[in-house]
Amino acid sequence: MTLTREVPLVPAQSALLFIDVQNFSAHREGGEFKDLSREAFDEKYGWFFEQLETRAIPNMQAIQAVCRKAGVEVIYTTIESLTLDGRDRSLDYKITGFHVPRGSWDGRVIDQIAPQGDEIVLAKSSSSVFISTHIDYILRNLGVRQIAISGLITDQCVESAVRDACDLGYLVTLVTDACLTYTKERHDHSLRGIRGYCRQVSTADLIAELSEIDE
């Protein structure tokens, strides 16, 4: 038998994981940007938000819809502390200055892809969701063996999740145009760097793949 990462999703054993698509970092009024002037915001994050709003979020909505229809488990992670003062955050987040208090607006998934029903949302306080949550335990309880990943930021938290999921024995599919970082160069460099850890597909590819199953 030939081992390969190029395995189509089997809905009954698959999950779609959205990484950090939340008000803090994916909304123009989010806490990550609160100290920036309008000019500084436009200069540093103008391209990012243009791509987020015109391409990445619509693609996220599309894969969310097709996964829900196909019976793929949809799970979300958000940067959010377990405490109000953030004392439980990772040292890296403390150094970076990331602070999303428990229960805050910043910690909520953006409205455009808001969770429905009892879809699982996991608060994390480190770059990798596999480090600061019990997601591995949850996925194994759900019978998940394949994970499709979408979200922010490609070369940070998304990449960390891809690598850790791979090392833990999951087959990982990265939806390349449903992820985003702050420049095209960084995004493309990250995709090249993690190609050996995951199958990489477009939104259109994933929709076609799951639509064929549903026919």
C-alpha positions as CSV (number, residue, x, y, z in Angstrom):
1,M,0.0,0.0,0.0
2,T,1.3,3.4,-1.0
3,L,1.1,6.0,1.8
4,T,0.2,9.5,0.7
5,R,-1.2,12.8,2.0
6,E,-3.3,13.2,-1.2
7,V,-6.4,11.7,0.3
8,P,-9.9,13.2,-0.3
9,L,-11.9,14.1,2.8
10,V,-14.1,11.4,4.2
11,P,-16.9,13.4,5.9
12,A,-17.5,10.9,8.7
13,Q,-13.9,11.1,9.8
14,S,-13.2,14.8,9.0
15,A,-13.3,18.2,10.7
16,L,-13.0,21.7,9.3
17,L,-10.9,23.8,11.7
18,F,-11.0,27.6,11.5
19,I,-8.0,29.2,13.2
20,D,-8.5,32.6,15.0
21,V,-11.0,34.2,12.6
22,Q,-12.2,36.4,15.4
23,N,-13.0,40.1,16.1
24,F,-9.6,40.7,17.7
25,S,-7.7,40.0,14.5
26,A,-10.2,39.9,11.7
27,H,-12.4,42.9,12.3
28,R,-11.3,46.5,11.6
29,E,-12.3,47.5,15.1
30,G,-10.5,44.5,16.7
31,G,-8.2,44.9,19.7
32,E,-5.1,44.0,17.7
33,F,-5.4,47.3,15.9
34,K,-6.8,49.6,18.7
35,D,-3.6,51.7,19.1
36,L,-3.1,52.5,15.4
37,S,-4.0,55.7,13.7
38,R,-6.1,55.4,10.5
39,E,-3.0,56.1,8.4
40,A,-0.9,53.6,10.2
41,F,-3.7,51.0,10.0
42,D,-4.1,51.5,6.2
43,E,-0.3,51.3,5.7
44,K,0.3,48.2,7.7
45,Y,-3.0,46.3,7.3
46,G,-4.7,47.8,4.2
47,W,-3.8,44.9,1.9
48,F,-4.6,42.3,4.5
49,F,-8.1,43.5,5.1
50,E,-8.8,44.0,1.4
51,Q,-7.8,40.4,0.8
52,L,-9.6,39.2,3.9
53,E,-12.9,40.8,3.0
54,T,-12.9,40.2,-0.7
55,R,-11.3,36.8,-0.9
56,A,-10.5,34.9,2.3
57,I,-13.8,35.4,4.2
58,P,-16.0,34.5,1.2
59,N,-13.9,31.4,0.7
60,M,-14.3,30.5,4.4
61,Q,-18.1,30.9,4.1
62,A,-18.1,28.7,1.0
63,I,-16.1,25.8,2.6
64,Q,-18.1,26.2,5.9
65,A,-21.4,25.7,3.9
66,V,-20.2,22.7,1.9
67,C,-18.7,21.1,5.0
68,R,-21.9,21.5,7.0
69,K,-23.9,20.1,4.1
70,A,-21.6,17.1,3.8
71,G,-21.6,16.4,7.6
72,V,-18.0,17.4,8.3
73,E,-17.5,18.6,11.9
74,V,-16.9,22.3,12.0
75,I,-14.6,23.6,14.8
76,Y,-13.3,27.0,15.6
77,T,-10.3,28.3,17.7
78,T,-10.0,31.8,19.0
79,I,-7.3,33.6,20.9
80,E,-8.8,34.1,24.3
81,S,-7.6,33.8,27.8
82,L,-9.2,31.7,30.5
83,T,-8.9,34.7,32.8
84,L,-9.9,38.3,32.6
85,D,-6.4,39.6,33.2
86,G,-4.7,37.1,30.9
87,R,-2.4,35.7,33.5
88,D,-2.8,32.2,32.0
89,R,-1.5,33.3,28.6
90,S,1.6,31.9,27.1
91,L,4.9,33.8,27.7
92,D,5.0,34.4,23.9
93,Y,1.6,36.1,24.0
94,K,2.6,38.2,27.0
95,I,5.7,39.4,25.2
96,T,3.8,40.0,22.0
97,G,1.1,41.9,23.9
98,F,-1.8,39.7,22.8
99,H,-4.6,40.0,25.4
100,V,-8.1,38.8,24.8
101,P,-10.0,38.6,28.1
102,R,-12.3,35.7,28.7
103,G,-15.8,36.3,27.3
104,S,-14.9,39.5,25.5
105,W,-16.2,40.7,22.1
106,D,-12.6,40.4,20.7
107,G,-12.7,36.6,21.5
108,R,-15.8,35.9,19.4
109,V,-15.7,34.4,15.9
110,I,-16.6,37.0,13.3
111,D,-20.2,37.2,12.4
112,Q,-19.6,36.2,8.8
113,I,-18.7,32.6,9.8
114,A,-20.4,32.5,13.2
115,P,-20.8,29.0,14.7
116,Q,-24.2,27.4,14.5
117,G,-25.9,25.1,16.9
118,D,-23.4,23.1,19.0
119,E,-20.4,23.6,16.8
120,I,-17.3,23.6,19.0
121,V,-15.3,26.7,19.8
122,L,-12.0,26.4,21.7
123,A,-10.3,29.3,23.4
124,K,-6.5,29.1,23.0
125,S,-3.7,31.1,24.5
126,S,-0.7,29.9,22.4
127,S,0.1,29.9,18.7
128,S,-0.8,26.2,18.3
129,V,-4.2,25.0,19.3
130,F,-2.7,21.6,20.0
131,I,-0.6,23.1,22.8
132,S,-3.1,25.2,24.8
133,T,-6.4,23.2,24.3
134,H,-7.5,19.6,24.5
135,I,-8.4,19.6,20.8
136,D,-6.5,16.3,20.2
137,Y,-8.6,14.6,22.8
138,I,-11.8,16.0,21.3
139,L,-10.9,15.1,17.7
140,R,-10.2,11.5,18.7
141,N,-13.5,11.3,20.6
142,L,-15.2,12.5,17.5
143,G,-13.5,9.9,15.4
144,V,-11.7,12.5,13.3
145,R,-8.6,11.4,11.3
146,Q,-8.6,14.1,8.6
147,I,-8.5,17.9,9.3
148,A,-9.1,20.7,6.8
149,I,-7.6,23.9,8.0
150,S,-8.5,27.5,7.2
151,G,-7.8,30.8,9.0
152,L,-5.3,33.3,10.3
153,I,-2.4,33.9,10.3
154,T,-0.9,31.5,7.6
155,D,2.7,31.7,8.7
156,Q,1.9,31.8,12.4
157,C,-1.0,30.0,14.1
158,V,-2.2,28.2,11.0
159,E,1.3,26.8,10.2
160,S,1.7,25.7,13.9
161,A,-1.6,23.8,13.7
162,V,-0.7,22.1,10.5
163,R,2.7,20.9,11.7
164,D,1.4,19.7,15.1
165,A,-1.6,17.9,13.6
166,C,0.6,16.2,11.2
167,D,3.0,15.0,13.9
168,L,0.0,13.8,16.0
169,G,-1.1,11.5,13.1
170,Y,-3.8,13.4,11.3
171,L,-4.0,13.8,7.6
172,V,-4.1,17.5,7.1
173,T,-5.7,19.4,4.2
174,L,-4.8,23.2,4.0
175,V,-7.3,25.3,2.0
176,T,-4.7,27.7,0.6
177,D,-7.0,30.6,-0.5
178,A,-9.1,30.4,2.8
179,C,-6.0,31.4,4.8
180,L,-4.2,34.7,5.0
181,T,-1.3,36.6,6.4
182,Y,-0.1,40.1,6.2
183,T,1.6,40.0,2.8
184,K,1.4,37.8,-0.3
185,E,5.1,37.0,0.0
186,R,4.7,35.7,3.5
187,H,1.7,33.7,2.6
188,D,3.4,32.0,-0.4
189,H,6.6,31.4,1.6
190,S,4.6,29.6,4.3
191,L,2.7,27.4,1.8
192,R,6.0,26.3,0.3
193,G,7.5,25.6,3.8
194,I,4.7,23.4,5.0
195,R,4.0,21.6,1.7
196,G,5.6,18.5,3.2
197,Y,3.2,18.4,6.1
198,C,-0.2,18.7,4.3
199,R,-2.3,18.4,1.2
200,Q,-2.9,21.8,-0.3
201,V,-6.1,22.6,-2.1
202,S,-8.1,25.6,-3.2
203,T,-11.6,26.4,-2.0
204,A,-12.9,25.4,-5.4
205,D,-11.1,22.1,-5.2
206,L,-12.6,21.3,-1.7
207,I,-16.1,22.3,-2.8
208,A,-15.9,20.1,-5.8
209,E,-14.5,17.2,-3.8
210,L,-17.3,17.3,-1.2
211,S,-20.0,18.1,-3.7
212,E,-19.2,14.9,-5.6
213,I,-19.7,12.9,-2.4
214,D,-23.1,14.5,-1.8
215,E,-24.3,13.7,-5.4
